[in-house]
């Protein structure tokens, strides 16, 4: 087993004890909740006459079901209105901090916690959402959990968990122009597989990650779960501290200096032992697009869709399923494939740096006729910042719709949905069947810049043509 890694140090620091099952009872420093996976958990507490003993360690927001166009209450969708009311009532009854629509702090849970300084190095973080791995970008150990586990954390501030193995994933070198953090993680998942990380925590290391901004690191850690890993993290460094310093819930004054010293001590030791090590060269990564129905079915934009005989035998059945569902043929180029909808947003790529980069390519260009294109900021704070910089006007002049904060079409638990077998160029994280609201809708995952390129050309395009 691993030894001397950040994962080991944080795990050991938060271990309460060993349960009869052999699992570790792990203390959770920060619990994030939203409207979808928390109502049943609170109901379970009421059934057992339990309360929330540490409400100050839980923070709530509403994101999945929030409409991004008309946010007037009550919501037009009665179920969505019931869900937000339940969250409002549960937070009020239990004294839990709640960032509601219109507060200026509402947004996707994995966007608001970092921007408020709630996410800190060395923490254990849990949320009833699979993409909680995002917070590992700060050197935290962050897990997505199920509804019964949300109940457990609310009731005890702990989780019963088996310790993971640790795989170090090194990427070294400079990324080429037009290649982004999204391409890096899609490339890793393509090479290691969607099940390659099962039983592992991923430690991302190497000069490529060291040069990334915090928001780029969040994009990478966000999609660890798509590679099968339970969590992914990056050791904290000066980039981490510069991002956090001065944020509302980050330590202040003398506490800041003490915190940084402790965070530094958590970094994986130079002689740390790992269960596995994989190394990639950044120069081998090109703008990447998924062609199939799993995030691992990705190729460089200048490559052709793989033929069955070019794939390992274990991958051929899912490839055949993908060809049929996506209405694509083996061996054909993905470049030039017509798109109907272009979506920029999600907890993967809805932050201010994502919108700034996308706006560079949208400026002075027009969305192709017949393409529906829209931009959904990841939080109210991101929306406000983007508007202060005039990014909303850039997008609108190019023909994109400018929306309010929410999860939007990433999972379509709101009015933003594909229709029929439309093809979406999406900056989100999952291309599963039906993921974006239509049982026959088709999703191509790519970076925000690539989404803009697809929008203006009406088809999958190599963003480097627009550089």
N, C-alpha and C positions, 0 to 999 in steps of 0.2 A: 504493500500500500504506500501511498504518497507520504512524504515527510518533509516538513519545513516549508510547505507552500502557504500562501495566504489563505487558501481554503482550509488547510489543517489548523492554522492559528486561529482563525475566526470561529471555526467549528468548535475547537476545544474551549475557547473563551466563553462560548454560549451554551456549553453542555451542562445541563442541570443534573443528569444522572443517566443510568442505563435502566431501561424498563425490562420487565420479565420477558418480553418478546425478543429482547436483544437489541431493540432499537434505542437510539439516543433520544432523550427528552431535551429538545432544543429550545432555548429561550429566543423569542422573536422580538427584536428591538423596535421595529416599525411594522405596523399592519395597515395596509391600504385596502379600502373597500369601495365598491361602486354599487350601482342599483341592480345588477343582474344576479350576482352570486351571493348577495348578503341577505335578502328577505327571508329565505328558508333558514339560514343560519340563526337569525334573530328569533324566528319562530321556534326553533329547536331549544333555544335558551329559555324562552317563556314556558315551554312545555315542562321544563325541568326546574323552573323557578330559580334560574341562575341569572346573575347580573354580569356586567362588564367591569371587572375590578381595576383595569388600567386604561380608562378611556383616553387618557392623554397620549397613549401609544398607538392609537388608531386615528386615521385621517380618511375622510370620505369625499368623493366627488361623484358627479353624474356624467357619463360619457357615451356608453354604448347605444342607448335608445334615444338620445337627444337629437331632434331634427336640426339640420344645419341651415335651413332656410327660415321658416317661421317658427320662432321659439316662444311665441306667446302662450301663456298658460290659460286654461288647461290645454295640454298638447292635443292635437287632432286625433292621434292614436290613443284610444282609451287605455290600452294595456300599458303603454309607455307612461301615461299620466299616473296610473295606479302604482307603477314601479317607482317613480320619482317621489310620489307621496309617501310610499312605504319607507324609502330611505330617509326622507325628511323627518318622519315620525320616529324612526328607530334612532337616528342620531340625536334628536331632541331628548328622547326618553333616557338615553344613556350618556349624555354629555359629551358626544363625539364631535370633533371639529368637522364641519361640512362646507365644502366649497361648491355652492349652488350656482346655477345659471344666473349671470348678472352680477356675481360677486367680484368679478375681475380676476378671479383665481381658478375658475372652473376650467376643466379641460380633460384630455385623456389622462388617466391616472399616472401613466408612466412618463408623461411630459410634465405634469404639474409638480410632482414630488421633487425631482431634481431642480427645477427652476425656483422652488421655494427654499431650497437648502434643507429639505427634510431627509433626502438621501445622502448619507455620509459614508466614508470609508469605514470598514471594520464592522458594519452593521449586519445583522440578519434581518431580512425583509421578506414579508410574505404578502400575497394578494391573491384573491380568487380570480386570477387571470393568467393565462399561460405565459404571456410576454413580460412577466415580472423580472425575467432575466436581464431586462434592460438596465436595471439599477446596478448590475455588476460592473458596469463601466467605471464606477467610482471606487472599486475595490471592496464592494459589499458582496455578501452571499445572499442572493435573492431568488426565491422560489415561487412559482405559480402553484396554487393549491386548489383543492375541490371544496365544495360547499360544506361538507362535514368538517373539513379542516379549518375553514373560516370560523365555524362554530367553536372548534377547539381553541383557536387563538383568542377569540373574543372572551371565552370563559376562563382560560388559563394562561394566556400569553405564551404558550408553548406549543410545539409540534412534536409528534413522534415520527422519527425519520431514521432511515438507514444511511450510514455515511457513504458518500460517493467516492469513486476513483477520480483521479485528476489527470487529464490529458493536457499537455502544453502544446499549443498550436502557434508556431512561429511563422510570421510573415516578414520578410526582410526586403529592403530596397524601396525605391521611390515608385509610386503609382504613375502610370503614363497619363497624359492629358485625356480627359473624358472618362477616366476610371475613378470610381468613388467607393466609399465604404460599403455601400450596398452591393457593389460588384464583388468586393472582397469576400463578404459573407456568403453570397450566392455561389462563388467559386469554391469556397471551403465546403459548403454543403454538397455541391456537385461532386467533389472529389471524395469526401468521407461518407456521404450518404445520409439519408434522412433517419436512419437507425444507427448510424455510426457512433453517436454519442450516448446511447442508452447506458445508464449506469455511471455516467461521467459528469464531472464538472469540467468545463473548458476554461483553461487559462490562456488568454490571448497575449502573445509576447512578440518581441522583435521590433526592428526599427520602423517598420511601417505603422504599427499601432502607436509607437512612441511619438510619431510625428502627427498623429491624428488629433483633432480637436475633441473636446468632450462629447459634443453632439454626434460626431462621426463614430466615436467609440460606443455611444449608446445604440446607434444603428446596428453595429456588429453584435453587441451583446444581446440585443433585442431578439435576433433570429437564432440564437443558440438553440432554442427549443425546437426550431425547424430542423436542426441537425440531430435531434434526439437527445441532446444533453439536458440535464435538469436545470443547470444554471451555467452562466459564462461570466468571466470577470477579467478585469485588467488591473494590474497593480497600480496603486495611486502614486502620483508624481506631481511635479510642479504644475503641470497642465490641470490636474485635478484640483489642486489647491487654489490656483488662480481663478478657476470657475466658481468655486464655492465661497471664496472670501467675500464677505459683505452681504451674502444672501440672508434672508430673514431668520431662518432657523439654524444657520451655521454658528458655531461657537464664536464668541467675541473676545477681544482683549487678551488677557493672559490665558484664558481658556483656549483661545485659538492656537497659541504657541504650543501649549500642552497637547492639544489634539493632533497637531501636525507631527509632533515628535512621536506620538503613539501610532499614528497612521504609517509613518515611515517604518516603524518597527514591524509592521504587519506584512510588509512586502516579502514576497517569496525569497528565501535565502539563496545566495549564489550557488550553494551546493545542494539545493532542494532536490528531493527525489520524486520522480513522477511515475505514474503507471504507464504512460505512453508519451511519446514526443513525435510531432509531425512538423515538417518544415516546408514552407512554400516560398517561391520567389515572386515578388510583387510585379516584376516585369512580365510574368506569364499570364497576368490577369488582364482581360479586356472587358469592355462594356458587355454585361451579361444579361440575358433575358431567359425566362423560363418558357418552355414550349409545351409542357405537359400539365399534370394534375398533382404534382408534388413539387415543393421547392427545390428538390434535388434534380429535377429534370430541367436543367438549365444549360445553355450553351453561349459561347461568345456570339455577339450579334453578327459577326462575319462568318459564322460556321453554319453548316446545314443540320437539320434535324437528324439525329442518329438513326441508323437502320438497325433492325433487331439483331443482325449478326455481328454488329459492332459493340453490342452491349453484353455484359456478363449474363449468363443464363438466368440468374436469380432476378434480374431486372426486366426480362423480356415480357412477362405477363402484364406488368403494370404499364410498360411502354405500349403494348397493343391496346390496352384500355385507353391510354392517353391519346393515341392516334385517332381512335374512333370518336372519343368525346370532343376532342379539340378540332376535329375535322381537318387534320393536317396529315401529310404523307411523309413517310420516312424518306430521308435524302433531300427533301425540298429545303430551300433556304427559308429561314424565318424572317429575315429582312425582306421588307416589301409586303408582309402580311397586313391586310386592311384592319384598321381598328375603328370601333364605334364610339367608345367612351374612354376618356383619359382622366385619371384621378390622381391628384397629388394630395397626400395627407397620411394619416395613421400614426400610431406610436412608433413606427419605424422611421418615417420620413416626413413628419409634420412639424418640425422645429424651424426656428427662424433661419438657421443656416441653410436648411433644405430649400426654403422659399426664396432666399436670396439667390442661391445658385440657379434654381429653376427660372427665376425672373430674368437672369442674364440672357438666357436663351429665348425667352418669350418676348423680350423687348424688341420692338420694331418688326415683329412677325405677326402672322394671323393664323388662328386655328382653322384648319381645313374645313371646307363645307361638308356638312353632314356629320361632323364629329361633335359630341357633347364633351366639353372639358370643364373641369372645375377644381378649385383649390380649397382645401379645408384646413385651416390652421389647427395645430394640436392643442392649443389652449387659448383662453381669452387674452392672456398676456402676450402670446405669440401674435395673435391677431392685432392687438394694439400696437406692438412694435413694428409689425409689417406695414400697418397703415401709416405710422409715423414716418416710415422710410419711403412711402409712396409705392410700395410693392403691389398693393391692391389695384392701383391705377394701371400699373404695367400689365398685370394679368387681365384686367377688364378690357383694356385697349386692344389686347391680343385676341380677345374673344373667350377668355376663361370666365366662368362664374366665380365670384368671391363669396365664400360662405362663412358661417359661424363655427365655433369650435365644437368638435365631437369626433367620434370614431368613424362616422359616415359609412362609405361604401367598403371599408375594410372588411366588415362582417355583415353589413346591411340589416342590422336590427333596428332600422329606422327607415325613413322614406327613400333614402339613397340606394337604389337597387338597379341591377342590370335587368333588361327586358329580353325575354326569349333567349336566343343563342348569340347575343351581342358579344363582341370581343372587347375586353377592357385592357388598356395599358395602365398598370397600377403601380404606385410606389409603396404599396402595402406589403404584407408579409406572407400571405397564404393564397395559393391558387387552387385549393381543393374544389371539387365539384360542388356547385351551388353556393360557394362561399360568399359571392357578392350579390346574393338575393334572387337569382334565377336558377332553377334546377338544371337549365341547359346553358347558363351563362359561362363564358370562357375568360380566364384571367391570365395575363402575361405580366409577370413581376419584373420590375426594372427600377433603375434610379430615377429620381425626380427629373433630372436633366434629360434622360432618355424618354420620359413621359412627354415632356415638352416637344422633343424632336418628333415623336409619334403624332402628337396633336397637330403640329403645323404641316406635316406631310400626309396625314391621314393614314399612315402605315408605319410599321416597325422600321425605325431608321437608326443608323449609327450616329450618335450624337456628335462624333468627331467631325462629321460633315458640316456641322454648324459652328465649329470652333472658329 
